[in-house]
């Protein structure tokens, strides 16, 4: 199982950035994460076959590492959904940048602080 090195909320692009150990970055739009919410309420709604109500401009307020996954706090009150790393990985890999899209400078660089 892959565990991200770190995740970052990018309000500018309304996406969660998932940094994987191999240096690639997955970009997960808030709306996509919201519709993939796995909290009890959303799971029940999906089991009932009801289309998830999806606020168009949902914001992600917080992303808290929580043992086996990431707890995502949305501004519409959904904050109990834990996204297991494997689930997040599957979502992120679908949205993963190709190598050509990667920004330079993602590798650690030794700098001479005395220069
Ligand atoms: Zn939910």
Backbone and ligand atoms as CSV (ligand in chain L), in Angstrom:
chain,resi,resn,atom,element,x,y,z
A,1,UNK,N,N,0.837,-1.192,0.000
A,1,UNK,CA,C,0.000,0.000,0.000
A,1,UNK,C,C,0.874,1.245,0.000
A,2,UNK,N,N,0.492,2.173,-0.834
A,2,UNK,CA,C,1.189,3.450,-0.885
A,2,UNK,C,C,0.556,4.434,0.091
A,3,UNK,N,N,1.374,5.080,0.876
A,3,UNK,CA,C,0.898,6.156,1.742
A,3,UNK,C,C,1.545,7.440,1.251
A,4,UNK,N,N,0.746,8.471,1.017
A,4,UNK,CA,C,1.320,9.733,0.532
A,4,UNK,C,C,2.330,10.296,1.522
A,5,UNK,N,N,3.355,10.965,0.978
A,5,UNK,CA,C,4.309,11.621,1.865
A,5,UNK,C,C,3.633,12.767,2.594
A,6,UNK,N,N,2.835,13.511,1.857
A,6,UNK,CA,C,2.014,14.527,2.497
A,6,UNK,C,C,0.912,14.952,1.534
A,7,UNK,N,N,-0.104,15.575,2.113
A,7,UNK,CA,C,-1.184,16.112,1.296
A,7,UNK,C,C,-1.282,17.601,1.578
A,8,UNK,N,N,-1.789,18.330,0.610
A,8,UNK,CA,C,-1.915,19.767,0.774
A,8,UNK,C,C,-3.222,20.222,0.144
A,9,UNK,N,N,-3.881,21.144,0.833
A,9,UNK,CA,C,-5.100,21.741,0.294
A,9,UNK,C,C,-4.713,22.954,-0.534
A,10,UNK,N,N,-5.178,22.978,-1.783
A,10,UNK,CA,C,-4.877,24.096,-2.665
A,10,UNK,C,C,-6.169,24.839,-2.980
A,11,UNK,N,N,-6.487,25.866,-2.185
A,11,UNK,CA,C,-7.759,26.581,-2.392
A,11,UNK,C,C,-7.831,27.232,-3.768
A,12,UNK,N,N,-6.699,27.632,-4.320
A,12,UNK,CA,C,-6.691,28.322,-5.603
A,12,UNK,C,C,-7.292,27.458,-6.707
A,13,UNK,N,N,-6.956,26.173,-6.699
A,13,UNK,CA,C,-7.483,25.281,-7.733
A,13,UNK,C,C,-8.585,24.387,-7.184
A,14,UNK,N,N,-9.004,24.645,-5.943
A,14,UNK,CA,C,-10.066,23.856,-5.303
A,14,UNK,C,C,-9.774,22.376,-5.408
A,15,UNK,N,N,-8.554,22.013,-5.038
A,15,UNK,CA,C,-8.164,20.613,-5.149
A,15,UNK,C,C,-7.262,20.223,-3.983
A,16,UNK,N,N,-7.303,18.933,-3.690
A,16,UNK,CA,C,-6.392,18.365,-2.713
A,16,UNK,C,C,-5.210,17.780,-3.481
A,17,UNK,N,N,-4.012,18.181,-3.108
A,17,UNK,CA,C,-2.820,17.674,-3.769
A,17,UNK,C,C,-2.229,16.549,-2.928
A,18,UNK,N,N,-2.038,15.401,-3.559
A,18,UNK,CA,C,-1.517,14.237,-2.853
A,18,UNK,C,C,-0.122,13.933,-3.389
A,19,UNK,N,N,0.865,14.081,-2.527
A,19,UNK,CA,C,2.252,13.876,-2.929
A,19,UNK,C,C,2.672,12.450,-2.593
A,20,UNK,N,N,2.939,11.663,-3.620
A,20,UNK,CA,C,3.313,10.271,-3.434
A,20,UNK,C,C,4.822,10.130,-3.293
A,21,UNK,N,N,5.261,9.044,-2.646
A,21,UNK,CA,C,6.703,8.866,-2.402
A,21,UNK,C,C,7.528,8.857,-3.691
A,22,UNK,N,N,6.929,8.479,-4.823
A,22,UNK,CA,C,7.714,8.437,-6.061
A,22,UNK,C,C,7.806,9.799,-6.727
A,23,UNK,N,N,7.289,10.841,-6.067
A,23,UNK,CA,C,7.474,12.187,-6.582
A,23,UNK,C,C,6.326,12.700,-7.430
A,24,UNK,N,N,5.357,11.828,-7.726
A,24,UNK,CA,C,4.226,12.304,-8.512
A,24,UNK,C,C,3.194,12.946,-7.586
A,25,UNK,N,N,2.364,13.783,-8.181
A,25,UNK,CA,C,1.366,14.517,-7.416
A,25,UNK,C,C,-0.011,14.247,-8.002
A,26,UNK,N,N,-0.900,13.780,-7.150
A,26,UNK,CA,C,-2.279,13.595,-7.581
A,26,UNK,C,C,-3.096,14.825,-7.212
A,27,UNK,N,N,-3.944,15.245,-8.133
A,27,UNK,CA,C,-4.783,16.416,-7.875
A,27,UNK,C,C,-6.237,15.965,-7.823
A,28,UNK,N,N,-6.855,16.146,-6.670
A,28,UNK,CA,C,-8.232,15.700,-6.485
A,28,UNK,C,C,-9.135,16.895,-6.222
A,29,UNK,N,N,-9.977,17.230,-7.195
A,29,UNK,CA,C,-10.888,18.362,-6.997
A,29,UNK,C,C,-11.819,18.113,-5.817
A,30,UNK,N,N,-12.127,19.186,-5.066
A,30,UNK,CA,C,-12.985,19.055,-3.888
A,30,UNK,C,C,-14.305,18.375,-4.239
A,31,UNK,N,N,-14.901,18.782,-5.355
A,31,UNK,CA,C,-16.222,18.247,-5.715
A,31,UNK,C,C,-16.146,16.733,-5.928
A,32,UNK,N,N,-15.021,16.293,-6.512
A,32,UNK,CA,C,-14.845,14.863,-6.754
A,32,UNK,C,C,-14.709,14.110,-5.434
A,33,UNK,N,N,-13.957,14.695,-4.520
A,33,UNK,CA,C,-13.797,14.079,-3.202
A,33,UNK,C,C,-15.124,14.049,-2.459
A,34,UNK,N,N,-15.854,15.157,-2.595
A,34,UNK,CA,C,-17.132,15.251,-1.876
A,34,UNK,C,C,-18.081,14.158,-2.359
A,35,UNK,N,N,-18.129,13.926,-3.667
A,35,UNK,CA,C,-19.037,12.914,-4.194
A,35,UNK,C,C,-18.540,11.519,-3.852
A,36,UNK,N,N,-17.254,11.400,-3.494
A,36,UNK,CA,C,-16.699,10.107,-3.110
A,36,UNK,C,C,-16.710,9.916,-1.606
A,37,UNK,N,N,-17.359,10.835,-0.903
A,37,UNK,CA,C,-17.397,10.783,0.563
A,37,UNK,C,C,-17.950,9.439,1.025
A,38,UNK,N,N,-17.287,8.884,2.033
A,38,UNK,CA,C,-17.644,7.541,2.506
A,38,UNK,C,C,-18.268,7.580,3.891
A,39,UNK,N,N,-18.722,8.743,4.330
A,39,UNK,CA,C,-19.308,8.798,5.665
A,39,UNK,C,C,-20.624,8.017,5.667
A,40,UNK,N,N,-21.103,7.684,6.858
A,40,UNK,CA,C,-22.280,6.817,6.984
A,40,UNK,C,C,-23.467,7.389,6.216
A,41,UNK,N,N,-23.634,8.682,6.317
A,41,UNK,CA,C,-24.760,9.341,5.670
A,41,UNK,C,C,-24.691,9.180,4.150
A,42,UNK,N,N,-23.498,9.382,3.595
A,42,UNK,CA,C,-23.348,9.307,2.141
A,42,UNK,C,C,-23.419,7.860,1.659
A,43,UNK,N,N,-22.866,6.942,2.472
A,43,UNK,CA,C,-22.941,5.525,2.093
A,43,UNK,C,C,-24.393,5.063,2.046
A,44,UNK,N,N,-25.166,5.494,3.041
A,44,UNK,CA,C,-26.571,5.108,3.089
A,44,UNK,C,C,-27.296,5.663,1.862
A,45,UNK,N,N,-26.979,6.892,1.543
A,45,UNK,CA,C,-27.622,7.525,0.394
A,45,UNK,C,C,-27.318,6.748,-0.885
A,46,UNK,N,N,-26.062,6.280,-1.005
A,46,UNK,CA,C,-25.699,5.526,-2.200
A,46,UNK,C,C,-26.383,4.166,-2.212
A,47,UNK,N,N,-26.465,3.534,-1.025
A,47,UNK,CA,C,-27.138,2.236,-0.929
A,47,UNK,C,C,-28.609,2.372,-1.291
A,48,UNK,N,N,-29.199,3.495,-0.911
A,48,UNK,CA,C,-30.601,3.729,-1.214
A,48,UNK,C,C,-30.818,4.085,-2.682
A,49,UNK,N,N,-29.725,4.258,-3.389
A,49,UNK,CA,C,-29.826,4.571,-4.810
A,49,UNK,C,C,-30.191,6.014,-5.084
A,50,UNK,N,N,-30.060,6.844,-4.055
A,50,UNK,CA,C,-30.352,8.258,-4.260
A,50,UNK,C,C,-29.095,8.970,-4.730
A,51,UNK,N,N,-29.268,9.831,-5.677
A,51,UNK,CA,C,-28.123,10.594,-6.167
A,51,UNK,C,C,-27.602,11.462,-5.046
A,52,UNK,N,N,-26.295,11.483,-4.843
A,52,UNK,CA,C,-25.760,12.320,-3.771
A,52,UNK,C,C,-26.003,13.786,-4.057
A,53,UNK,N,N,-26.480,14.482,-3.045
A,53,UNK,CA,C,-26.627,15.929,-3.206
A,53,UNK,C,C,-25.228,16.518,-3.195
A,54,UNK,N,N,-24.937,17.282,-4.176
A,54,UNK,CA,C,-23.566,17.757,-4.315
A,54,UNK,C,C,-23.524,19.264,-4.505
A,55,UNK,N,N,-23.199,19.966,-3.435
A,55,UNK,CA,C,-23.065,21.420,-3.577
A,55,UNK,C,C,-22.023,21.740,-4.638
A,56,UNK,N,N,-22.341,22.658,-5.529
A,56,UNK,CA,C,-21.435,22.931,-6.646
A,56,UNK,C,C,-20.096,23.506,-6.209
A,57,UNK,N,N,-20.105,24.270,-5.140
A,57,UNK,CA,C,-18.860,24.941,-4.748
A,57,UNK,C,C,-18.400,24.495,-3.376
A,58,UNK,N,N,-18.447,23.191,-3.141
A,58,UNK,CA,C,-18.051,22.688,-1.844
A,58,UNK,C,C,-16.563,22.969,-1.605
A,59,UNK,N,N,-16.253,23.353,-0.381
A,59,UNK,CA,C,-14.864,23.622,-0.022
A,59,UNK,C,C,-14.358,22.540,0.924
A,60,UNK,N,N,-13.092,22.261,0.804
A,60,UNK,CA,C,-12.451,21.351,1.745
A,60,UNK,C,C,-11.736,22.193,2.796
A,61,UNK,N,N,-12.177,22.039,4.039
A,61,UNK,CA,C,-11.636,22.894,5.094
A,61,UNK,C,C,-10.393,22.296,5.726
A,62,UNK,N,N,-10.365,20.959,5.819
A,62,UNK,CA,C,-9.248,20.339,6.509
A,62,UNK,C,C,-9.072,18.912,6.028
A,63,UNK,N,N,-7.842,18.445,6.111
A,63,UNK,CA,C,-7.522,17.062,5.777
A,63,UNK,C,C,-6.633,16.532,6.890
A,64,UNK,N,N,-7.196,15.635,7.709
A,64,UNK,CA,C,-6.469,15.177,8.893
A,64,UNK,C,C,-6.065,13.718,8.736
A,65,UNK,N,N,-4.773,13.454,8.743
A,65,UNK,CA,C,-4.336,12.049,8.737
A,65,UNK,C,C,-4.952,11.331,9.927
A,66,UNK,N,N,-5.552,10.179,9.660
A,66,UNK,CA,C,-6.274,9.481,10.721
A,66,UNK,C,C,-6.016,7.987,10.606
A,67,UNK,N,N,-4.833,7.567,11.027
A,67,UNK,CA,C,-4.517,6.152,11.043
A,67,UNK,C,C,-4.441,5.552,9.654
A,68,UNK,N,N,-5.525,4.876,9.264
A,68,UNK,CA,C,-5.507,4.152,8.002
A,68,UNK,C,C,-5.870,5.027,6.818
A,69,UNK,N,N,-6.124,6.306,7.075
A,69,UNK,CA,C,-6.531,7.153,5.953
A,69,UNK,C,C,-6.546,8.618,6.323
A,70,UNK,N,N,-7.363,9.343,5.587
A,70,UNK,CA,C,-7.413,10.784,5.720
A,70,UNK,C,C,-8.850,11.196,6.014
A,71,UNK,N,N,-9.027,11.952,7.102
A,71,UNK,CA,C,-10.348,12.490,7.397
A,71,UNK,C,C,-10.489,13.831,6.699
A,72,UNK,N,N,-11.507,13.928,5.853
A,72,UNK,CA,C,-11.708,15.160,5.100
A,72,UNK,C,C,-12.887,15.930,5.668
A,73,UNK,N,N,-12.658,17.219,5.913
A,73,UNK,CA,C,-13.682,18.081,6.488
A,73,UNK,C,C,-14.173,19.039,5.406
A,74,UNK,N,N,-15.436,18.855,5.019
A,74,UNK,CA,C,-16.030,19.724,4.002
A,74,UNK,C,C,-16.850,20.814,4.673
A,75,UNK,N,N,-17.068,21.896,3.935
A,75,UNK,CA,C,-17.767,23.032,4.537
A,75,UNK,C,C,-19.279,22.848,4.535
A,76,UNK,N,N,-19.754,21.708,4.002
A,76,UNK,CA,C,-21.204,21.480,4.038
A,76,UNK,C,C,-21.585,20.565,5.197
A,77,UNK,N,N,-20.650,20.392,6.128
A,77,UNK,CA,C,-20.970,19.644,7.328
A,77,UNK,C,C,-20.531,18.192,7.300
A,78,UNK,N,N,-20.022,17.735,6.157
A,78,UNK,CA,C,-19.526,16.363,6.107
A,78,UNK,C,C,-18.086,16.340,6.596
A,79,UNK,N,N,-17.902,15.755,7.760
A,79,UNK,CA,C,-16.552,15.754,8.316
A,79,UNK,C,C,-16.227,14.432,8.983
A,80,UNK,N,N,-17.058,13.431,8.741
A,80,UNK,CA,C,-16.810,12.153,9.381
A,80,UNK,C,C,-16.331,11.103,8.388
A,81,UNK,N,N,-16.167,11.518,7.157
A,81,UNK,CA,C,-15.727,10.558,6.154
A,81,UNK,C,C,-14.231,10.339,6.229
A,82,UNK,N,N,-13.827,9.088,6.489
A,82,UNK,CA,C,-12.410,8.750,6.423
A,82,UNK,C,C,-12.142,8.149,5.057
A,83,UNK,N,N,-11.192,8.730,4.362
A,83,UNK,CA,C,-10.795,8.195,3.060
A,83,UNK,C,C,-9.568,7.320,3.270
A,84,UNK,N,N,-9.740,5.990,3.233
A,84,UNK,CA,C,-8.578,5.117,3.424
A,84,UNK,C,C,-7.527,5.415,2.354
A,85,UNK,N,N,-6.241,5.224,2.707
A,85,UNK,CA,C,-5.167,5.543,1.762
A,85,UNK,C,C,-5.362,4.823,0.437
A,86,UNK,N,N,-5.800,3.559,0.510
A,86,UNK,CA,C,-5.971,2.805,-0.741
A,86,UNK,C,C,-7.061,3.421,-1.608
A,87,UNK,N,N,-8.129,3.884,-0.969
A,87,UNK,CA,C,-9.231,4.514,-1.690
A,87,UNK,C,C,-8.758,5.823,-2.306
A,88,UNK,N,N,-8.044,6.588,-1.490
A,88,UNK,CA,C,-7.498,7.866,-1.943
A,88,UNK,C,C,-6.516,7.648,-3.099
A,89,UNK,N,N,-5.734,6.590,-2.966
A,89,UNK,CA,C,-4.750,6.293,-4.009
A,89,UNK,C,C,-5.449,5.989,-5.330
A,90,UNK,N,N,-6.532,5.223,-5.223
A,90,UNK,CA,C,-7.265,4.869,-6.434
A,90,UNK,C,C,-7.846,6.122,-7.083
A,91,UNK,N,N,-8.437,6.995,-6.258
A,91,UNK,CA,C,-8.980,8.246,-6.774
A,91,UNK,C,C,-7.880,9.112,-7.367
A,92,UNK,N,N,-6.774,9.187,-6.640
A,92,UNK,CA,C,-5.690,10.082,-7.054
A,92,UNK,C,C,-5.002,9.588,-8.314
A,93,UNK,N,N,-4.850,8.281,-8.431
A,93,UNK,CA,C,-4.161,7.766,-9.604
A,93,UNK,C,C,-4.970,8.017,-10.865
A,94,UNK,N,N,-6.299,8.058,-10.678
A,94,UNK,CA,C,-7.136,8.373,-11.825
A,94,UNK,C,C,-6.903,9.792,-12.305
A,95,UNK,N,N,-6.531,10.671,-11.357
A,95,UNK,CA,C,-6.343,12.084,-11.680
A,95,UNK,C,C,-4.865,12.446,-11.694
A,96,UNK,N,N,-4.023,11.428,-11.659
A,96,UNK,CA,C,-2.602,11.676,-11.505
A,96,UNK,C,C,-2.008,12.365,-12.733
A,97,UNK,N,N,-1.119,13.267,-12.456
A,97,UNK,CA,C,-0.424,13.935,-13.552
A,97,UNK,C,C,0.491,12.946,-14.261
A,98,UNK,N,N,0.656,13.140,-15.552
A,98,UNK,CA,C,1.682,12.370,-16.241
A,98,UNK,C,C,3.033,12.987,-15.911
A,99,UNK,N,N,4.083,12.230,-16.176
A,99,UNK,CA,C,5.424,12.704,-15.825
A,99,UNK,C,C,5.724,14.040,-16.488
A,100,UNK,N,N,5.209,14.245,-17.678
A,100,UNK,CA,C,5.498,15.472,-18.411
A,100,UNK,C,C,4.908,16.711,-17.768
A,101,UNK,N,N,3.866,16.505,-16.939
A,101,UNK,CA,C,3.216,17.638,-16.304
A,101,UNK,C,C,3.937,18.086,-15.042
A,102,UNK,N,N,4.891,17.294,-14.607
A,102,UNK,CA,C,5.485,17.575,-13.308
A,102,UNK,C,C,6.304,18.849,-13.304
A,103,UNK,N,N,6.153,19.562,-12.228
A,103,UNK,CA,C,6.942,20.766,-12.096
A,103,UNK,C,C,8.373,20.379,-11.745
A,104,UNK,N,N,9.323,21.148,-12.237
A,104,UNK,CA,C,10.712,20.893,-11.861
A,104,UNK,C,C,10.928,21.239,-10.398
A,105,UNK,N,N,11.962,20.698,-9.838
A,105,UNK,CA,C,12.313,21.071,-8.484
A,105,UNK,C,C,11.611,20.258,-7.428
A,106,UNK,N,N,11.031,19.112,-7.797
A,106,UNK,CA,C,10.376,18.299,-6.792
A,106,UNK,C,C,11.361,17.381,-6.089
A,107,UNK,N,N,12.576,17.277,-6.642
A,107,UNK,CA,C,13.598,16.459,-5.990
A,107,UNK,C,C,14.360,17.322,-4.976
A,108,UNK,N,N,14.790,16.699,-3.883
A,108,UNK,CA,C,15.584,17.460,-2.913
A,108,UNK,C,C,16.875,17.963,-3.562
A,109,UNK,N,N,17.213,19.168,-3.248
A,109,UNK,CA,C,18.429,19.763,-3.802
A,109,UNK,C,C,19.324,20.196,-2.648
A,110,UNK,N,N,20.610,19.808,-2.724
A,110,UNK,CA,C,21.561,20.264,-1.717
A,110,UNK,C,C,22.006,21.682,-2.063
A,111,UNK,N,N,21.829,22.570,-1.118
A,111,UNK,CA,C,22.245,23.940,-1.383
A,111,UNK,C,C,23.374,24.322,-0.442
A,112,UNK,N,N,24.237,25.159,-0.929
A,112,UNK,CA,C,25.350,25.640,-0.119
A,112,UNK,C,C,24.905,26.898,0.619
A,113,UNK,N,N,24.636,26.745,1.912
A,113,UNK,CA,C,24.082,27.861,2.668
A,113,UNK,C,C,25.087,28.977,2.881
A,114,UNK,N,N,26.376,28.667,2.703
A,114,UNK,CA,C,27.402,29.684,2.913
A,114,UNK,C,C,27.631,30.535,1.678
A,115,UNK,N,N,27.038,30.148,0.567
A,115,UNK,CA,C,27.321,30.862,-0.682
A,115,UNK,C,C,26.844,32.310,-0.612
L,1,ZN,ZN,ZN,-20.476,12.255,3.569
